[in-house]
Amino acid sequence: MYKKMAALYDKLIQADIDYESWAEYLTRMLEQSGIQVKDILEVGSGTGNITLPLARKGFNLTGIDTSEDMLSIADEKSFGEGLNIRWLNGDISSLKLDAKYDAAISCLDTFNYILSDESVQAAFENIFRALKPGGIFIFDINSRYLLEEIYGSNSFNYADDDICYLWECCYDENSEINEYAITFFVREEGGTLYERFEEVHCQRVYDPFKIKELLELSGFSNIKITGFMSDATWCETDEKLQITAVR
């Protein structure tokens, strides 16, 4: 997952997401938490689109991701800007870290990619251990409404002169997992031929009450679930939910 697609990721997603505004939002949340935040752990850091803006603000960042290809791009970008960011390749469900972070963040539905309650709880426990006492954890998840109703078993496509993809969704009601089979056609640099390759991604629905339960079992308290980037109570038709918890 996120192998050859890693090279296309920024081109495909940056037109849809204002990362600078997202980083500003996270900064405000950290400031409003009432704790002094300097060291931040980012889980699922990808190509660094949230990591870099936060590092520019003076925070010390450690980014973790399961994709070496995504981290390679992130490292190249941070090196080009002279930003000292620590990048770690690993799975937060099994990666043990020292308790030295004031805050942990995770953006862009990282936890939907973890497909079992046990693995999500293991991830929460590892994040809990990585935080200093009183540290805050901020993350988001894709909602049931998005994965079951909007993505469902629908098809999507994108095309420009250099890239075309066909995205087939298949939602399984029993497992509550949506499998995305994505076929890419990418034009060779400077040429007229296109390379075809495929990636399969899976995301699982997590009921917000289950997320709250798993956070509590992992030791977290003061858990708050809202609409995405909002103080409003979440509702059934929200596409994404925002969650905060305290160690």
Backbone as CSV, one residue per row, in Angstrom:
resi,resn,N_x,N_y,N_z,CA_x,CA_y,CA_z,C_x,C_y,C_z
1,MET,0.843,-1.191,0.000,0.000,0.000,0.000,0.882,1.247,0.000
2,TYR,0.502,2.222,-0.791,1.284,3.451,-0.954,2.721,3.128,-1.350
3,LYS,2.844,2.360,-2.435,4.162,2.081,-2.995,4.351,2.989,-4.219
4,LYS,4.007,2.496,-5.425,4.134,3.370,-6.599,3.212,4.587,-6.488
5,MET,2.098,4.406,-5.783,1.161,5.515,-5.620,1.773,6.667,-4.832
6,ALA,2.800,6.379,-4.027,3.420,7.419,-3.212,3.926,8.583,-4.071
7,ALA,4.475,8.253,-5.234,5.012,9.295,-6.116,3.919,10.194,-6.686
8,LEU,2.679,9.710,-6.698,1.557,10.462,-7.252,0.736,11.158,-6.175
9,TYR,0.967,10.782,-4.938,0.072,11.163,-3.846,-0.128,12.676,-3.743
10,ASP,0.966,13.426,-3.701,0.837,14.877,-3.514,0.095,15.527,-4.675
11,LYS,0.379,15.091,-5.873,-0.296,15.667,-7.043,-1.800,15.414,-6.988
12,LEU,-2.176,14.222,-6.532,-3.589,13.852,-6.551,-4.389,14.473,-5.415
13,ILE,-3.750,14.726,-4.281,-4.532,15.115,-3.104,-4.414,16.584,-2.726
14,GLN,-3.332,17.238,-3.107,-3.134,18.599,-2.613,-4.151,19.580,-3.156
15,ALA,-4.729,19.311,-4.302,-5.757,20.212,-4.835,-7.017,20.184,-3.983
16,ASP,-7.203,19.108,-3.212,-8.425,18.937,-2.424,-8.272,19.316,-0.961
17,ILE,-7.043,19.455,-0.475,-6.821,19.670,0.950,-5.931,20.883,1.180
18,ASP,-6.373,21.765,2.069,-5.584,22.929,2.461,-4.788,22.541,3.711
19,TYR,-3.577,22.044,3.510,-2.777,21.555,4.623,-2.350,22.673,5.568
20,GLU,-2.095,23.858,5.028,-1.683,24.965,5.888,-2.798,25.317,6.871
21,SER,-4.048,25.345,6.388,-5.175,25.638,7.273,-5.357,24.522,8.296
22,TRP,-5.137,23.290,7.869,-5.249,22.147,8.781,-4.204,22.262,9.894
23,ALA,-2.975,22.627,9.509,-1.915,22.798,10.506,-2.242,23.948,11.457
24,GLU,-2.838,25.006,10.931,-3.263,26.125,11.785,-4.318,25.657,12.783
25,TYR,-5.263,24.849,12.317,-6.312,24.318,13.183,-5.712,23.470,14.307
26,LEU,-4.782,22.588,13.962,-4.141,21.752,14.971,-3.370,22.595,15.973
27,THR,-2.707,23.633,15.471,-1.962,24.526,16.365,-2.889,25.191,17.364
28,ARG,-4.046,25.653,16.899,-5.011,26.270,17.810,-5.497,25.264,18.851
29,MET,-5.749,24.033,18.421,-6.196,23.003,19.365,-5.132,22.735,20.422
30,LEU,-3.880,22.689,20.006,-2.794,22.464,20.953,-2.679,23.628,21.929
31,GLU,-2.822,24.838,21.416,-2.753,26.021,22.278,-3.903,26.043,23.279
32,GLN,-5.081,25.624,22.835,-6.258,25.632,23.699,-6.260,24.486,24.711
33,SER,-5.371,23.520,24.529,-5.335,22.368,25.438,-4.845,22.737,26.830
34,GLY,-4.153,23.850,26.919,-3.647,24.297,28.217,-2.324,23.680,28.618
35,ILE,-1.718,22.885,27.739,-0.410,22.306,28.050,0.643,22.942,27.149
36,GLN,1.867,22.911,27.608,2.974,23.446,26.836,3.440,22.381,25.848
37,VAL,3.219,22.601,24.573,3.547,21.590,23.568,4.794,21.995,22.791
38,LYS,5.785,21.123,22.810,6.996,21.318,22.016,7.268,20.107,21.130
39,ASP,7.151,18.910,21.714,7.470,17.677,20.982,6.184,16.967,20.556
40,ILE,6.051,16.708,19.247,4.826,16.127,18.691,5.157,14.843,17.940
41,LEU,4.369,13.819,18.200,4.432,12.568,17.447,3.300,12.565,16.429
42,GLU,3.630,12.371,15.154,2.583,12.262,14.135,2.523,10.831,13.630
43,VAL,1.363,10.218,13.752,1.137,8.839,13.325,0.486,8.849,11.947
44,GLY,1.101,8.154,10.988,0.603,8.176,9.615,0.977,9.477,8.936
45,SER,2.247,9.831,9.001,2.708,11.145,8.525,2.783,11.254,7.011
46,GLY,2.759,10.122,6.309,2.741,10.163,4.846,3.903,10.930,4.259
47,THR,3.617,11.814,3.316,4.672,12.593,2.659,4.964,13.901,3.390
48,GLY,4.448,14.035,4.614,4.822,15.171,5.450,4.031,16.441,5.247
49,ASN,2.849,16.344,4.661,2.101,17.550,4.338,1.548,18.284,5.561
50,ILE,1.362,17.575,6.672,1.020,18.221,7.935,2.275,18.429,8.768
51,THR,3.199,17.482,8.696,4.420,17.523,9.493,5.235,18.771,9.220
52,LEU,5.437,19.077,7.942,6.298,20.201,7.591,5.747,21.550,8.055
53,PRO,4.469,21.862,7.834,3.956,23.148,8.328,4.073,23.287,9.845
54,LEU,3.884,22.184,10.584,4.024,22.257,12.038,5.484,22.451,12.427
55,ALA,6.406,21.812,11.720,7.835,22.000,11.997,8.255,23.440,11.725
56,ARG,7.675,24.037,10.691,7.994,25.446,10.397,7.570,26.372,11.522
57,LYS,6.571,25.943,12.300,6.084,26.751,13.420,6.960,26.602,14.663
58,GLY,7.965,25.725,14.595,8.895,25.583,15.705,8.695,24.355,16.564
59,PHE,7.703,23.513,16.245,7.522,22.268,16.985,8.590,21.250,16.575
60,ASN,8.919,20.357,17.492,9.797,19.230,17.184,8.926,18.053,16.777
61,LEU,9.109,17.563,15.562,8.233,16.531,15.005,8.951,15.204,14.830
62,THR,8.235,14.129,15.166,8.611,12.775,14.785,7.458,12.206,13.975
63,GLY,7.719,11.795,12.757,6.684,11.248,11.884,6.859,9.747,11.702
64,ILE,5.762,9.008,11.889,5.771,7.547,11.724,4.846,7.170,10.576
65,ASP,5.288,6.252,9.734,4.426,5.752,8.669,4.856,4.342,8.297
66,THR,3.900,3.553,7.808,4.213,2.184,7.386,4.823,2.140,5.988
67,SER,4.713,3.227,5.225,5.191,3.237,3.837,6.565,3.890,3.733
68,GLU,7.568,3.096,3.379,8.911,3.637,3.161,8.916,4.633,2.010
69,ASP,8.108,4.369,0.992,8.078,5.242,-0.183,7.542,6.630,0.175
70,MET,6.486,6.675,1.005,5.946,7.968,1.436,6.971,8.714,2.300
71,LEU,7.642,7.988,3.205,8.620,8.624,4.081,9.829,9.141,3.302
72,SER,10.206,8.442,2.246,11.324,8.894,1.417,11.021,10.256,0.798
73,ILE,9.793,10.427,0.339,9.384,11.714,-0.225,9.341,12.780,0.869
74,ALA,8.808,12.418,2.043,8.750,13.357,3.163,10.151,13.805,3.566
75,ASP,11.084,12.866,3.634,12.456,13.188,4.028,13.117,14.119,3.015
76,GLU,12.867,13.867,1.738,13.427,14.725,0.691,12.885,16.149,0.815
77,LYS,11.586,16.264,1.106,10.979,17.588,1.246,11.517,18.324,2.473
78,SER,11.630,17.612,3.602,12.116,18.273,4.819,13.589,18.652,4.691
79,PHE,14.385,17.786,4.042,15.794,18.101,3.813,15.934,19.354,2.946
80,GLY,15.081,19.452,1.919,15.125,20.616,1.037,14.816,21.923,1.743
81,GLU,14.030,21.852,2.817,13.685,23.054,3.586,14.580,23.245,4.805
82,GLY,15.503,22.309,5.028,16.386,22.418,6.185,15.675,22.185,7.505
83,LEU,14.606,21.375,7.486,13.844,21.084,8.694,14.338,19.786,9.318
84,ASN,14.575,19.813,10.614,15.094,18.643,11.320,13.930,17.826,11.865
85,ILE,13.423,16.917,11.064,12.296,16.061,11.433,12.782,14.618,11.490
86,ARG,12.376,13.917,12.530,12.733,12.504,12.672,11.654,11.665,11.998
87,TRP,12.068,10.795,11.071,11.125,9.929,10.362,11.351,8.487,10.780
88,LEU,10.277,7.779,11.116,10.358,6.384,11.514,9.440,5.540,10.641
89,ASN,9.962,4.441,10.126,9.166,3.493,9.353,8.705,2.374,10.279
90,GLY,7.390,2.239,10.448,6.892,1.201,11.324,5.386,1.270,11.492
91,ASP,4.850,0.272,12.169,3.424,0.142,12.428,3.176,0.530,13.883
92,ILE,2.371,1.557,14.107,2.134,2.056,15.462,1.478,0.990,16.338
93,SER,0.866,-0.025,15.751,0.266,-1.101,16.547,1.317,-1.969,17.228
94,SER,2.556,-1.937,16.718,3.607,-2.774,17.298,4.855,-1.982,17.674
95,LEU,4.903,-0.703,17.315,6.097,0.108,17.548,6.061,0.700,18.951
96,LYS,7.080,0.412,19.760,7.165,0.920,21.126,8.052,2.168,21.146
97,LEU,7.567,3.223,21.777,8.290,4.481,21.847,8.413,4.939,23.291
98,ASP,9.466,5.705,23.575,9.619,6.266,24.908,8.592,7.368,25.142
99,ALA,8.208,7.564,26.414,7.231,8.597,26.765,7.924,9.956,26.799
100,LYS,7.948,10.619,25.659,8.658,11.897,25.612,7.918,12.955,24.796
101,TYR,6.691,12.681,24.412,5.965,13.618,23.559,4.884,14.353,24.344
102,ASP,4.750,15.636,24.031,3.700,16.448,24.651,2.356,16.220,23.975
103,ALA,2.393,15.845,22.702,1.164,15.647,21.930,1.400,14.603,20.856
104,ALA,0.318,13.936,20.482,0.323,13.022,19.336,-0.820,13.431,18.424
105,ILE,-0.564,13.397,17.127,-1.595,13.724,16.153,-1.641,12.634,15.091
106,SER,-2.776,12.519,14.439,-2.910,11.609,13.307,-3.990,12.172,12.398
107,CYS,-3.648,12.369,11.144,-4.552,13.030,10.204,-4.861,12.124,9.018
108,LEU,-5.934,12.441,8.338,-6.306,11.726,7.126,-6.604,10.248,7.394
109,ASP,-7.465,9.999,8.396,-8.092,8.694,8.639,-7.133,7.507,8.741
110,THR,-5.987,7.728,9.342,-5.008,6.648,9.516,-5.612,5.432,10.204
111,PHE,-6.460,5.664,11.214,-6.938,4.535,12.009,-7.991,3.700,11.294
112,ASN,-8.599,4.223,10.237,-9.489,3.393,9.430,-8.731,2.304,8.687
113,TYR,-7.427,2.524,8.474,-6.605,1.529,7.783,-6.213,0.375,8.696
114,ILE,-6.429,0.516,10.001,-6.144,-0.562,10.945,-7.431,-1.369,11.090
115,LEU,-7.396,-2.647,10.778,-8.624,-3.381,10.480,-9.173,-4.242,11.612
116,SER,-8.641,-4.136,12.821,-9.201,-4.902,13.933,-9.203,-4.064,15.202
117,ASP,-10.176,-4.335,16.068,-10.242,-3.654,17.365,-8.949,-3.846,18.143
118,GLU,-8.415,-5.072,18.109,-7.218,-5.393,18.887,-6.023,-4.555,18.433
119,SER,-5.885,-4.376,17.123,-4.752,-3.596,16.603,-4.930,-2.116,16.881
120,VAL,-6.174,-1.632,16.800,-6.422,-0.223,17.132,-6.104,0.023,18.601
121,GLN,-6.552,-0.879,19.473,-6.265,-0.699,20.894,-4.759,-0.748,21.154
122,ALA,-4.052,-1.662,20.491,-2.592,-1.735,20.645,-1.943,-0.424,20.214
123,ALA,-2.453,0.158,19.132,-1.932,1.438,18.659,-2.194,2.533,19.689
124,PHE,-3.418,2.574,20.218,-3.753,3.566,21.245,-2.857,3.403,22.475
125,GLU,-2.616,2.156,22.876,-1.769,1.908,24.045,-0.342,2.393,23.807
126,ASN,0.174,2.178,22.600,1.529,2.634,22.289,1.611,4.155,22.263
127,ILE,0.572,4.796,21.759,0.538,6.261,21.763,0.431,6.779,23.196
128,PHE,-0.399,6.118,24.007,-0.533,6.493,25.420,0.831,6.449,26.109
129,ARG,1.581,5.378,25.879,2.901,5.239,26.506,3.892,6.272,25.974
130,ALA,3.707,6.705,24.729,4.639,7.660,24.127,4.411,9.092,24.608
131,LEU,3.236,9.340,25.202,2.904,10.689,25.668,3.366,10.910,27.101
132,LYS,3.756,12.147,27.383,4.009,12.540,28.765,2.671,12.633,29.500
133,PRO,2.655,12.507,30.827,1.404,12.688,31.579,0.763,14.030,31.245
134,GLY,-0.540,14.000,30.957,-1.241,15.219,30.560,-1.166,15.514,29.076
135,GLY,-0.427,14.676,28.331,-0.296,14.891,26.888,-1.608,14.670,26.160
136,ILE,-1.763,15.337,25.026,-3.020,15.288,24.266,-2.839,14.501,22.978
137,PHE,-3.872,13.788,22.602,-3.907,12.992,21.372,-5.056,13.516,20.524
138,ILE,-4.749,13.922,19.290,-5.741,14.490,18.367,-5.703,13.683,17.071
139,PHE,-6.857,13.164,16.645,-6.884,12.410,15.397,-8.278,12.463,14.786
140,ASP,-8.391,11.969,13.559,-9.682,11.930,12.877,-9.912,10.545,12.289
141,ILE,-11.184,10.241,12.033,-11.530,8.993,11.351,-12.596,9.285,10.291
142,ASN,-12.605,8.477,9.252,-13.713,8.509,8.301,-14.932,7.861,8.942
143,SER,-16.091,8.405,8.681,-17.315,7.940,9.325,-17.947,6.758,8.594
144,ARG,-18.884,6.133,9.276,-19.679,5.083,8.645,-20.400,5.638,7.407
145,TYR,-20.939,6.829,7.525,-21.685,7.436,6.417,-20.806,7.540,5.171
146,LEU,-19.556,7.960,5.347,-18.660,8.099,4.199,-18.319,6.734,3.594
147,LEU,-17.903,5.793,4.434,-17.437,4.509,3.913,-18.566,3.631,3.399
148,GLU,-19.735,3.718,4.039,-20.835,2.833,3.668,-21.751,3.444,2.616
149,GLU,-22.029,4.738,2.732,-23.014,5.375,1.856,-22.385,6.099,0.662
150,ILE,-21.371,6.916,0.930,-20.795,7.723,-0.155,-19.830,6.884,-0.995
151,TYR,-18.876,6.225,-0.345,-17.992,5.335,-1.088,-18.731,4.047,-1.458
152,GLY,-19.351,3.425,-0.452,-20.159,2.231,-0.702,-19.474,1.249,-1.634
153,SER,-20.213,0.818,-2.652,-19.638,-0.024,-3.704,-19.676,0.742,-5.026
154,ASN,-19.309,2.006,-4.934,-19.339,2.903,-6.092,-17.981,2.966,-6.784
155,SER,-17.980,3.597,-7.942,-16.763,3.769,-8.739,-16.481,5.251,-8.932
156,PHE,-15.192,5.593,-8.969,-14.764,6.968,-9.182,-13.616,6.946,-10.180
157,ASN,-13.401,8.063,-10.847,-12.273,8.118,-11.780,-11.713,9.523,-11.848
158,TYR,-10.492,9.595,-12.349,-9.782,10.867,-12.510,-8.904,10.748,-13.748
159,ALA,-8.774,11.835,-14.480,-7.904,11.803,-15.656,-7.368,13.191,-15.955
160,ASP,-6.073,13.260,-16.249,-5.484,14.446,-16.873,-4.500,13.938,-17.917
161,ASP,-3.635,14.790,-18.422,-2.744,14.368,-19.500,-1.721,13.325,-19.050
162,ASP,-1.394,13.320,-17.740,-0.314,12.458,-17.250,-0.782,11.283,-16.418
163,ILE,-1.938,11.417,-15.773,-2.405,10.390,-14.850,-3.887,10.113,-15.074
164,CYS,-4.232,8.843,-15.039,-5.625,8.425,-15.017,-5.760,7.322,-13.978
165,TYR,-6.833,7.371,-13.169,-7.074,6.239,-12.291,-8.540,5.860,-12.279
166,LEU,-8.783,4.587,-12.049,-10.119,4.020,-11.887,-10.185,3.435,-10.488
167,TRP,-11.110,3.934,-9.693,-11.194,3.575,-8.275,-12.507,2.840,-8.036
168,GLU,-12.387,1.539,-7.773,-13.559,0.693,-7.539,-13.665,0.381,-6.045
169,CYS,-14.793,0.760,-5.442,-15.024,0.485,-4.024,-15.902,-0.753,-3.872
170,CYS,-15.624,-1.524,-2.830,-16.455,-2.695,-2.529,-16.648,-2.766,-1.026
171,TYR,-17.859,-2.440,-0.569,-18.137,-2.411,0.867,-18.762,-3.730,1.306
172,ASP,-18.198,-4.330,2.348,-18.697,-5.579,2.903,-19.424,-5.274,4.208
173,GLU,-20.721,-5.550,4.248,-21.526,-5.214,5.417,-21.157,-6.046,6.637
174,ASN,-20.683,-7.253,6.433,-20.347,-8.127,7.558,-19.070,-7.673,8.258
175,SER,-18.028,-7.437,7.490,-16.754,-7.007,8.076,-16.707,-5.501,8.303
176,GLU,-17.627,-4.765,7.652,-17.653,-3.297,7.681,-16.340,-2.707,7.144
177,ILE,-15.796,-3.408,6.159,-14.565,-2.963,5.507,-14.876,-2.575,4.071
178,ASN,-14.352,-1.425,3.671,-14.456,-1.001,2.280,-13.104,-1.235,1.615
179,GLU,-13.100,-2.055,0.573,-11.876,-2.346,-0.173,-11.843,-1.469,-1.420
180,TYR,-10.745,-0.749,-1.584,-10.577,0.128,-2.742,-9.562,-0.507,-3.696
181,ALA,-9.999,-0.892,-4.872,-9.097,-1.385,-5.908,-8.867,-0.239,-6.887
182,ILE,-7.632,0.259,-6.942,-7.322,1.449,-7.735,-6.357,1.063,-8.848
183,THR,-6.765,1.301,-10.083,-5.923,1.037,-11.246,-5.425,2.358,-11.805
184,PHE,-4.102,2.490,-11.911,-3.478,3.725,-12.391,-2.905,3.535,-13.795
185,PHE,-2.964,4.598,-14.576,-2.266,4.693,-15.855,-1.454,5.987,-15.797
186,VAL,-0.129,5.860,-15.799,0.755,7.010,-15.588,1.696,7.144,-16.778
187,ARG,1.693,8.328,-17.379,2.538,8.541,-18.555,4.005,8.599,-18.156
188,GLU,4.833,7.896,-18.909,6.269,7.931,-18.681,6.788,9.336,-18.921
189,GLU,7.734,9.755,-18.093,8.241,11.121,-18.186,8.839,11.388,-19.572
190,GLY,8.323,12.412,-20.227,8.818,12.797,-21.534,8.400,11.881,-22.664
191,GLY,7.519,10.921,-22.374,7.142,9.962,-23.397,5.659,9.985,-23.720
192,THR,5.246,9.006,-24.489,3.840,8.899,-24.881,3.196,7.611,-24.366
193,LEU,4.016,6.728,-23.769,3.494,5.480,-23.239,3.047,5.662,-21.794
194,TYR,2.075,4.843,-21.392,1.555,4.892,-20.029,1.842,3.565,-19.325
195,GLU,2.295,3.660,-18.084,2.481,2.471,-17.254,1.204,2.210,-16.463
196,ARG,0.792,0.957,-16.432,-0.373,0.566,-15.642,0.093,-0.165,-14.387
197,PHE,-0.498,0.199,-13.234,-0.271,-0.555,-12.010,-1.494,-0.438,-11.109
198,GLU,-1.579,-1.331,-10.143,-2.748,-1.370,-9.265,-2.326,-1.346,-7.801
199,GLU,-3.173,-0.772,-6.970,-3.018,-0.850,-5.521,-4.378,-1.155,-4.915
200,VAL,-4.365,-1.911,-3.820,-5.593,-2.207,-3.088,-5.453,-1.662,-1.672
201,HIS,-6.387,-0.821,-1.280,-6.413,-0.253,0.060,-7.703,-0.695,0.750
202,CYS,-7.640,-0.856,2.066,-8.832,-1.225,2.830,-9.010,-0.281,4.005
203,GLN,-10.244,0.134,4.242,-10.579,0.935,5.408,-11.780,0.318,6.114
204,ARG,-11.720,0.320,7.437,-12.800,-0.256,8.236,-13.606,0.843,8.925
205,VAL,-14.900,0.630,9.031,-15.779,1.522,9.785,-15.526,1.304,11.276
206,TYR,-15.377,2.405,12.007,-15.311,2.352,13.463,-16.377,3.262,14.037
207,ASP,-17.300,2.664,14.763,-18.314,3.446,15.455,-17.616,4.348,16.473
208,PRO,-18.008,5.617,16.574,-17.340,6.511,17.525,-17.410,6.025,18.967
209,PHE,-18.482,5.317,19.324,-18.588,4.782,20.680,-17.561,3.677,20.913
210,LYS,-17.254,2.892,19.873,-16.209,1.875,19.960,-14.836,2.532,20.099
211,ILE,-14.604,3.594,19.353,-13.347,4.332,19.465,-13.177,4.853,20.889
212,LYS,-14.232,5.417,21.453,-14.177,5.926,22.828,-13.857,4.801,23.808
213,GLU,-14.505,3.652,23.615,-14.254,2.506,24.493,-12.797,2.053,24.422
214,LEU,-12.258,1.963,23.201,-10.878,1.511,23.032,-9.892,2.522,23.605
215,LEU,-10.188,3.800,23.479,-9.335,4.826,24.088,-9.339,4.690,25.608
216,GLU,-10.506,4.488,26.180,-10.604,4.345,27.636,-9.868,3.103,28.114
217,LEU,-10.004,1.996,27.390,-9.300,0.773,27.746,-7.786,0.954,27.669
218,SER,-7.347,1.893,26.830,-5.922,2.165,26.663,-5.395,3.163,27.686
219,GLY,-6.286,3.709,28.513,-5.865,4.609,29.574,-6.220,6.067,29.378
220,PHE,-6.752,6.425,28.212,-7.062,7.827,27.927,-8.325,8.280,28.668
221,SER,-8.406,9.588,28.903,-9.583,10.195,29.526,-9.901,11.506,28.810
222,ASN,-10.935,12.206,29.315,-11.342,13.493,28.710,-11.518,13.361,27.195
223,ILE,-12.208,12.327,26.772,-12.370,12.035,25.343,-13.509,12.881,24.778
224,LYS,-13.228,13.535,23.667,-14.213,14.400,23.020,-14.304,14.040,21.544
225,ILE,-15.519,13.819,21.059,-15.739,13.481,19.649,-16.658,14.526,19.042
226,THR,-16.213,15.153,17.957,-16.983,16.214,17.313,-17.002,16.007,15.809
227,GLY,-17.709,16.880,15.117,-17.580,16.933,13.677,-16.165,17.351,13.317
228,PHE,-15.739,17.063,12.119,-14.356,17.322,11.707,-14.040,18.814,11.716
229,MET,-12.920,19.154,12.382,-12.461,20.546,12.492,-13.587,21.452,12.982
230,SER,-14.282,20.977,14.004,-15.456,21.677,14.505,-15.604,21.409,15.992
231,ASP,-16.316,22.315,16.678,-16.672,22.088,18.077,-18.067,21.492,18.191
232,ALA,-18.737,21.332,17.047,-20.118,20.839,17.068,-20.154,19.335,17.330
233,THR,-21.187,18.905,18.035,-21.386,17.477,18.273,-21.505,16.744,16.937
234,TRP,-20.880,15.596,16.831,-20.924,14.845,15.567,-22.343,14.347,15.291
235,CYS,-22.621,14.159,14.002,-23.925,13.625,13.611,-23.733,12.503,12.593
236,GLU,-24.800,11.767,12.318,-24.720,10.569,11.490,-24.270,10.851,10.061
237,THR,-24.479,12.072,9.577,-24.117,12.386,8.195,-22.783,13.128,8.074
238,ASP,-22.052,13.236,9.158,-20.685,13.756,9.056,-19.836,12.748,8.292
239,GLU,-19.009,13.237,7.386,-18.143,12.343,6.622,-16.866,11.993,7.388
240,LYS,-16.478,12.863,8.292,-15.260,12.659,9.064,-15.494,13.183,10.478
241,LEU,-14.894,12.511,11.460,-15.047,12.893,12.857,-13.696,13.267,13.447
242,GLN,-13.715,14.208,14.385,-12.517,14.655,15.084,-12.552,14.133,16.512
243,ILE,-11.436,13.594,16.987,-11.379,13.021,18.328,-10.169,13.566,19.074
244,THR,-10.387,13.939,20.346,-9.274,14.323,21.212,-9.366,13.495,22.490
245,ALA,-8.208,13.205,23.071,-8.139,12.448,24.313,-6.874,12.868,25.059
246,VAL,-6.877,12.658,26.377,-5.779,13.111,27.213,-5.190,11.927,27.966
247,ARG,-3.849,11.891,28.044,-3.170,10.837,28.822,-3.262,11.165,30.316
